[in-house]
Amino acid sequence: MLIAPLQAYAKSKPNVSARNAVLMEQETGRVLMEKRAHEKRNIASITKIMTAIVAIESGNLDEKATASRKAVYTEGSSIYLEQGEKMLLKDLVYGLMLRSGNDSAVAIAEKVGGSLEGFVHMMNEKADWIGMTNTKFANPHGLDQEGHYSTAYDMALLMRYAMQNDMFRKISGTTTYKADSRVYAWGNKNKLLTKYYDYCTGGKTGYTKTAGRTLVTTAKKDDMELIMVTLNGPDDWNDHSHAFEWGFKEYKMKEIRKEGEYDLDSDDENTMGYLWEDVRVPLTKEEVGQLSERVITAHTDGLSSLSSVVGKAVYTVNGEQIEAVSIMSSPEDKDRSYFDQLIQVIKSMAGAY
């Protein structure tokens, strides 16, 4: 249920209390609404989204981590670890995401990164890889610290990436969890998930005096999933629920291409390519007739000739690019990993000398 009645926004974008906000569609990454989305801000505990995904991708969730003195005495929210206590990394990630444990964040960092500094380096490497160009992490928990900041847009990029991981998605959407070493269950602090909005699928809360209230949530209705981020939002529960309702009302996912053969027709070549999956984009009713498609074919010389990518289909609405998909040389390429294709490229290059 909604906390407050949704206004009749019509086609106007909803007002939000937050200083910074962005509403993004999960499948394409299209931004549906934004407010100072690229302004660098303190982000508080939504930092832990990055901590969680780095920990999950380490592949060591069934190993135990030992709580150090540094972890136990970290200020702020806690899952009440005791010094020397051993806990499964998986349980620590649940404690991190559901209860926002700062002690859990430090224990995770020391286990996965070998040290706080080592883990922070991993966080920043991952941020660079995702494309979070206005983000810098200085710790794994989000307590205010010089050189620790992000933007609403970058945090939406991070959540979009993290939600592609099944384990992260499961943890993010869990309402209660009981670790083996605890006699009580942890309840999720994300009230949009547990109380306020039926379509919410997950998220992470945050707060410090400097950052204010920060919140990242996801919601799914029918076949569309949205990501909402607010920074310094005093009325964030309503900000998120109203933005989601507006997004679901105004936008629908439209299938514009089916998986299968794709005719690359250009002045200098006539080649058949292949789309690995259906192409779907979020559009308003008015935008359906304004969508345009442009094909960019790969050059036939140099490194591109060794790649299975033969082109790219770019989709725009009124000059705004909303999706770009690779066109492959054959359907068989879909079953080959990126690593396998990279090895082939390297071997081909070596054979040329």
N, C-alpha and C positions, 0 to 999 in steps of 0.2 A: 504494500500500500504506500501511497505518497504521504509525506509528512504534512504538506500544505497543498491546497488546491492548485492545480495547474492552470495558469491564466490562458486565455485565448490568444496565443501568440500569433496565430495565423502564419504568415510566412516570415515574420520578423524573428530574428534570433533572440533567444531568451536572455534576459539580463542575469548576471551572476554577481554575487557579493565579493567574490575573490578578486584580488589584484591581477592574477594571471590565470588563464584557463585555456584549455584546448579540448575539443571533441573530435576524435579520430575514428574512422572506420577500420576495423581490424584487418580485413582481407586485403585491401589495397593500400591502406595507410593514408587515404584521403582525409584531409582536414575539413570538417563540416562547419565548425565555428571556432573562433579563437579570440583571445583578449591578451594582449602583450605576451604572446606565446613564446617569444624568444628572449625575454628579459631574464638575466641571470639573477637567481634568488637562492637564499637558504632553503633547504628542502626538508629538513628534519628526517623523520623515520621512514619516509617513502624511499630513502636511500637503501633500505633493506630489501627492496625488490632486486637490486643488483647483487647484494650479498647472497640472497637466496639462489638466484639463477647461476651465479658462479659456483656456489657450493654444490648445487644439483649437477651441474655439468662436470664437476670433478670426478663423478662416478664412484665416490667413496661413502655413499649414504648409509651403508650397513656397517661402517667402521665406527669405533667409539672415539670421542674426543674427551680430553681431560680438562676440566675447568681450572684455569690458573688463578692466581691471586689477582692479576690484572683484570681478568674477566669478571670475577666475583665482585670486585669493588668498583666496577664501572657504574657511574651514576645513572639515574633515570629509571625507566621502566625495566622490569626484571622478571625472569622466570625462577628466580631464587636458587640459582646454582650454589653449591657449596664447594669450597676449595678442595681440589683433588677428586671431585665427583666425576665419574665417567658416564657419558650419555651418547647414544647413537647420534651420528650426524643428522640423520633423517629427523629425529625427534627435536634436535636443536633448530632445524629449519622450520618445523611446525611452531616451535616456541617463538621463533623470530617473527614469523608472519602473522600468527594469531594473537600473540601477547606482546609483540614488539619488544622482546627481551634484548636489552643492550648487552647483558652478560652473555646471552646466546650468540650475539653478533661477534663478540670478541673471541669466544671459544671456537666458533666456526672459522674465523679468520686465522687464528693460530694453528688450527688443524689443517686447513686447506692450503694456506699460504706459507706456513712455517713461521710466520710472524705477522704482526699487524701491517708492517711496511710491505712485506711480500704480498699479502692479500690485497692491499690497496693498489699495488702495482697491477695485479690481475684485474681488478675492477676497472681501472683506467684503460687498460689494454682492451677490455671487452667494450667499454664505452666508445673507444675509437673505432672498433670494428663495426659496431652497430651504426655509427654515424652520428653520435651525440657530440656535435662539434662545439657546443657551449656548456660543456659539463666537465667538472673536475672533482674527483673524490679524494678526501683526505682521511676518512675513517669508514668503518663498516656499519656504523649505527646511525649516523646522521646528527649527532650532537653538534651544536654550532662550533665551527672551527674555521679559521682563516684558510682560504683556498679550497673550501668545500661548497660547491654550488651546482645548480643545474637550471633548466628552464622547463616550463610546462610542456613545450613541444618535445624536448629531448626525453622527458620522462614518459611521454606517450609512446615515443619510439621504443624505449626500453620495455614498457609493458607489452607492446605489440610483439616484440621479439620473445619475451619471456612466456607469453601465453601460447606460443607455438610448441612449448615443451609440455608434454603430458603430465609429468610429475609436478611441475610448477603450477599448472592449471588446476590440478587436483588439490594441492595444498592451499592455493589462493582461494578456492571455493569451499573450503572446509569450515563448517560452523563450530564444531567442537572436536577436540582430539585429546586422547589420553596416552601419554608416554608410559612405557613399561615401568619406569622408575618413579612414577607419581601415583598417588592414591586418588587424585582428583583429575578431572578433565579440564583442559584449557578451552575457554570460550573465545571466539573471534571478536576482536574489538570493532570490526567493520560492521556498524549497525545498518548500513545500506543493504548488506548481505543478509544479516540475521533478523532484521526487523522492518526496515522502511521501504524496500523496493523489491517487488516480487521477481523482477527480471535480472537482478544483479547476479553476476557469476563469480565475483571475486574482487580483490583489491587490497590496498594497504593504507593505513592511517598514519598521520604524523603530527607532531606538535613540538615546538620550542618557542620561547618568548620572542626570539628574533624572527623565526620563520613564520610564526602564527600557525594556524591550522592548515595542514597540507593533506591532500587526499587523492589517491588514484583508484578508480574503480572500473569494472567492466560490466557490461550488461548485454544480454542476447534476447532478441524477440523475433520470432519466425526464423528467417534465415540470415539475419544481419546481427553482427556483434559490434558494439561500440566501446571505445575507451574514453574516459573522462578524467582530466587532471585539473586540479585547482591548487594554487599556491596562495597562502595567506587569505583563506576563505572563511570568514566568520559564520557563514550560513551554508557550509559545504554540503550537508545532506540534501538540502533543497536545491542547491546549485546543480548537483549531479542528477537527482531524479528528474528535475524539470528539463535539463539539457537532454537526457536520454529520451524522455517522452517527445520532445520536439524533434530530435533526430529520427526516431522511429516513425513519427507522423509524416515528416517532410520527405524522407528518403526511403527508397526501396532498392533492393539489389536487383539489377537487370543483367540477364545473361546475354552477351553480345557475340560470343564466339563459342563453338563447341570444340571439345578436344578432338583432334584429328588432323587431316591434311590441310595445309594452308598454302595457297597459291601466291608465291612471291613474283609479282609481275612488275618489272621495271624496264627502263629503256635499254639496258645492256644485258639483261638476263631474264630468263623465264624458268623459274625453278620451283619445285614443290618442297615445302617445308612441313614441319609438324608441330602442333601445339600439344604440350604434355597434359594440359587440363583445360576445363572450361574457363572462359574469361567472363568474370562478373564484376560489375562496378556499381557503386551507390549513386543513384540519380534522383532528382526531383522530377515531377511530372513535366515541368517545362523543359528540363534538360534532355529528356529522352530524344527529342527531335533536333537537339543541338550538338549531339555527340559526333565527333569526327575521328577517323582512323587514318593513321599514316604508317607506312611500312618503310623501315630503314634496313637495307640489305647490307650484310657484312662484306668487307673487301675480300677479294679472292687472292690477294697476295699477303706475304708476311705471316705473322703469327695467327691471324684470324682464319687462315686456310687450314690450320691444324685443329681448329676448334669445331665442336659439333653445333655451335650456334651459327646459324646462317642468316639471321636477321632479327629484327625487333619490331613489334607492333606497338605503336604509341597511340593512346586514346586521350583526346582533349575535349573540353567543353568551354567554349568562349575563350580559347587561348590558355586555359588552365589544364596542365597535364594531370590526369587523374589515375592513369595506369600505364604501365609499359611491361610487356611480356616478351620473353625470348622465344624465337622460332627456331626449332631444332632441325637437324638434317634428317632425322628418322625417329620413329617411335622406340626403336631399340635403345636409343641413348638414355631413355628414361630409367632403364634398369641399371645403368652404370653410375657409380658414385662419382662425385666431383674429383675425388682422389684418383680414381682409375683414369679419368679423362686427363687429369694433370700429368700423370705418369706417361700417358701416350704422347702428350705434347712435348714433354722433356725428351723422350726417346727419339721422337721425330726430329727435334732440333739437333740432338747429338749426332744423328745420322746424316745431317746436312753438312757436317764439317769433316 
